[in-house]
Amino acid sequence: MSDRVRVLLVDDNDEARESLRLLLEVWGFEVEEAAGGPEGVNRALECRPDAAVVDVEMPGLDGYGVARRLRATLGETVHLVALTGRDNPAEALRAGFDRHLLKPADPEALRQLLATTSGA
């Protein structure tokens, strides 16, 4: 098994997801991607990430729905980070997120947050 932190990125914006993926990989994280809510839930169940960075505003199954489903299936084994333009951390926490970061997030703050997540 790898000792690198495995991160799942769930965002329907291809450019935003790709940019964040490249940055996280440069920092040494192992990264998986999903282009929307249902795909994000399925990828999380397949790859069992240490952390998931989830956009809240997505069509269909939004980030709050993703968080609720992941908590119901994976419990506390995954660290959930809401990355959003919505300034409503209380709603994110109620949905099951561990942290709420406003876009554009400070890259160093995100790196430190993910670096404290245990790798498998």
ABEGO torsion letter per residue (X at the ends): XBABBBBBBBBABAAAAAAAAAAAAAAGBBBBBBABAAAAAAAAAAAGBABBBBBABBBEBBAAAAAAAAAAAAEAABBBBBBBABBBAAAAAAAGBABBBBOBBBAAAAAAAAAABBBX
